[in-house]
Amino acid sequence: MSRDLLVLTNQAYLSAEQTAAIVAGLNKVLGPVENWGAFCVANEIIDINRHKIITKTHLVKQILQDKPNKPFLFICNKN
């Protein structure tokens, strides 16, 4: 998976090996949590059309894949 990362440190200069180690560590931490399952657990769908809040993981995933641009469906983070 390719992603853009902004790494801020308090060191003036990092060698290529140090930068690679930091990015590898971030990929190791972010890899398991950046997936559909984790996203659907952490978010819910507010459906204004049907006056419902959908929290079931498989339904959230299905709605986001089948109807990504349907009006009045809002993704809300549970945090």
Contacts in CASP RR format, 6 or more apart in sequence:
PFRMAT RR
TARGET T0000
AUTHOR 0000-0000-0000
METHOD contacts of the structure
MODEL  1
MSRDLLVLTNQAYLSAEQTAAIVAGLNKVLGPVENWGAFCVANEIIDINR
HKIITKTHLVKQILQDKPNKPFLFICNKN
1 31 0 8 1.000
1 34 0 8 1.000
3 30 0 8 1.000
3 34 0 8 1.000
5 23 0 8 1.000
5 26 0 8 1.000
7 19 0 8 1.000
7 22 0 8 1.000
7 23 0 8 1.000
7 26 0 8 1.000
9 22 0 8 1.000
14 22 0 8 1.000
32 38 0 8 1.000
36 61 0 8 1.000
37 57 0 8 1.000
37 61 0 8 1.000
40 57 0 8 1.000
40 58 0 8 1.000
40 60 0 8 1.000
40 61 0 8 1.000
40 64 0 8 1.000
41 57 0 8 1.000
42 77 0 8 1.000
42 78 0 8 1.000
42 79 0 8 1.000
43 60 0 8 1.000
43 75 0 8 1.000
43 76 0 8 1.000
43 77 0 8 1.000
43 78 0 8 1.000
44 53 0 8 1.000
44 54 0 8 1.000
44 55 0 8 1.000
44 60 0 8 1.000
44 75 0 8 1.000
44 76 0 8 1.000
44 78 0 8 1.000
45 53 0 8 1.000
45 54 0 8 1.000
45 59 0 8 1.000
45 60 0 8 1.000
45 63 0 8 1.000
45 64 0 8 1.000
45 73 0 8 1.000
45 74 0 8 1.000
45 75 0 8 1.000
45 76 0 8 1.000
46 53 0 8 1.000
46 54 0 8 1.000
46 73 0 8 1.000
46 74 0 8 1.000
46 75 0 8 1.000
46 76 0 8 1.000
47 53 0 8 1.000
47 54 0 8 1.000
47 72 0 8 1.000
47 73 0 8 1.000
48 72 0 8 1.000
48 73 0 8 1.000
48 74 0 8 1.000
49 70 0 8 1.000
49 71 0 8 1.000
49 72 0 8 1.000
49 73 0 8 1.000
54 60 0 8 1.000
54 63 0 8 1.000
55 78 0 8 1.000
63 70 0 8 1.000
63 73 0 8 1.000
64 75 0 8 1.000
67 73 0 8 1.000
END
